[in-house]
Amino acid sequence: MDVNFSIIMPNYNSAHLKRAISSVIDQTYDKWELIIIDDFSSNYPEKIIDEFKHNQIRFYKCNNSNNIARSRNFGIKKSNNDWIAF
């Protein structure tokens, strides 16, 4: 049985975004999609994400009004899989 995961990753001006994405990509299990939900960061996360050129990464912007649950819920709505990881 194949289990496919949607990994929801909220982001706001994180200095560790590149490392977090690398951590997902470096896993041996490859049945996943990474959904990055950004709260309009000012440090250009798109540039970091574009460096990976990875078709399993999806990027969205969402104003969460300091409510990270809003970003997570938005990511869940955008997910394509039954299993969700944060």
C-alpha positions in Angstrom: 0.0 0.0 0.0 1.4 3.4 -1.0 0.8 6.1 1.6 1.1 9.7 0.2 1.7 12.6 2.5 1.0 16.3 2.2 3.5 18.2 4.3 2.2 21.6 5.3 4.9 24.1 6.1 3.9 27.6 7.3 6.5 30.3 6.8 7.1 33.8 7.8 10.6 35.4 7.3 12.2 32.1 8.3 16.0 32.0 8.3 15.8 28.2 8.1 13.5 27.7 5.1 16.2 26.3 2.9 17.2 23.8 5.5 13.6 22.8 6.2 12.9 22.2 2.5 16.2 20.2 2.2 15.1 18.1 5.1 11.9 17.0 3.4 13.7 16.4 0.0 16.4 14.3 1.7 14.0 11.8 3.1 14.2 8.3 1.6 10.4 8.1 1.3 9.3 10.0 -1.8 5.5 9.8 -1.8 4.9 13.4 -0.6 4.0 16.9 -1.6 5.4 19.9 0.2 3.0 22.8 0.5 4.6 26.0 1.8 2.2 28.6 3.0 3.9 32.0 3.3 2.5 34.9 5.3 3.8 37.6 2.9 7.5 37.4 4.1 9.8 40.2 3.2 12.9 38.0 2.7 11.8 36.6 -0.7 11.1 32.9 0.0 10.2 32.4 -3.6 13.9 32.7 -4.5 14.8 30.0 -2.0 12.0 27.7 -3.3 12.9 28.3 -6.9 16.5 27.1 -6.2 15.2 23.6 -5.6 13.3 23.3 -9.0 11.3 20.4 -7.4 7.9 19.4 -8.8 6.7 18.2 -5.5 6.9 21.6 -3.9 3.9 24.0 -4.1 4.0 27.6 -2.8 1.1 29.8 -1.7 0.7 33.1 0.1 -1.9 33.6 2.7 -2.3 36.4 5.2 -2.9 34.5 8.5 -3.3 37.6 10.7 -0.9 36.1 13.3 -3.0 32.9 13.4 -0.8 30.0 12.2 -3.8 27.7 12.2 -5.2 29.7 9.3 -2.1 28.9 7.3 -2.3 25.2 8.2 -6.0 25.0 7.3 -5.3 26.7 4.0 -2.5 24.2 3.3 -4.9 21.3 4.1 -7.4 22.6 1.6 -4.7 22.7 -1.1 -3.5 19.2 -0.3 -4.0 16.2 -2.6 -3.4 13.5 -0.1 -5.2 11.8 2.8 -2.3 12.0 5.2 -1.2 15.4 6.5 2.1 16.2 8.3 3.1 19.5 9.8 
